[in-house]
Amino acid sequence: MLSIDPKTLPIPQLHGYLMGAVGPRPIAFASTIDKEGRPNLAPFSFFNVFSSNPPILVFSPNRSGRTGVTKHSHDNVLEVPEVVINVVDYDMVYQMSLASSPYEKGVDEFTKAGFTKLASTVVKPFRVAESPVQFECKVTEVKELGQAGGAGNLIICEVVMIHIKEEVLSAAGTIDQQKIDLVSRMGGNWYCRAHGDALFEIEKPITTLGVGVDALPASVRNSKVLTGNNLGQLGNIETLPSAEEIAQMKAKGIATLTEEQLHVEIKKLVDANAVKEAWTLMLASDLK
């Protein structure tokens, strides 16, 4: 494994490692306005949600790695501490990329990239009509992390109004992750589309308490057939099979299977999300 002291790297190389490893990163398509009323629109992938109560979003327009100059978005929120953070879906990703061009201050990226301005209801900056979700925000703090090139500037924003297109909502009124079709940033010129087979669900153990991987037989924990994900699925079960279920499995004549064959069968069941059945087979086979 390559081990690197970040202080020994040129900033562009360090930036490349960070961007290539930390991803996919959500995109804050930030609409701001300067004290003269001129709009600005720019995307930032140093971005996320950090609190629900109060609702807080944070994005970071870094200083130029070449010149150390701050971004127009950073300068604007110091003049007018408001921003609209528009989320980016696949249908607008190429226009969004165009808006990231280093236009001179005062150039309207809405016009350059072909986006439609929508008046906000609480803040001064415009919303992007094409965005499926738009967050109107008040800037509560700007935390500058340094003065050199590549230094970040944390723009801490409190959401004061949310606009959601109804076509991305599910029947239950939640945002449908298939319908919203979000994109995110990877390293270099790469993006990621959260759509189709790229999406998968894992039930979050918020109110459940799994038995844990340490409850598995040693041969299963050290299996060359089962993956780490398989072990995680097996460890997430709350209740083990009953003695009756184990006896019924034993009656199927599994004693003739080798340990490797048992691991293969367990994996098939886990991959089919039949985790309890996998445990039943495992316990019925008396794996050590």
Buried (B, 14 or more C-beta within 10 A) or exposed (E): EEEEEEEEEEBEEBBBBBBEEEBBBBBBBBBBBBEEEBBBBBBBBBBEEEEEEEBBBBBBBBBBBEEEEBBBBBBBBBEBBBBBBBBBBBEBBEBBBBBBEEBEEEBBBBEBBEBEBBEBEEBBBBBBBBBBBBBBBBBEEBEEEEEEBBBBBBBBBBBBBEBBBEEBBEEEEEBEBEBBBBBBBBBEEEBBBBBEEEEEEEEEEEEEEBBEBEBBBEBBBEBEBBEEEBBBBBBBBEEBBEEEBBEEBBEEEBEEBEBEEBBBBBBEBBBEEBBBBBBBBBBBBEBE
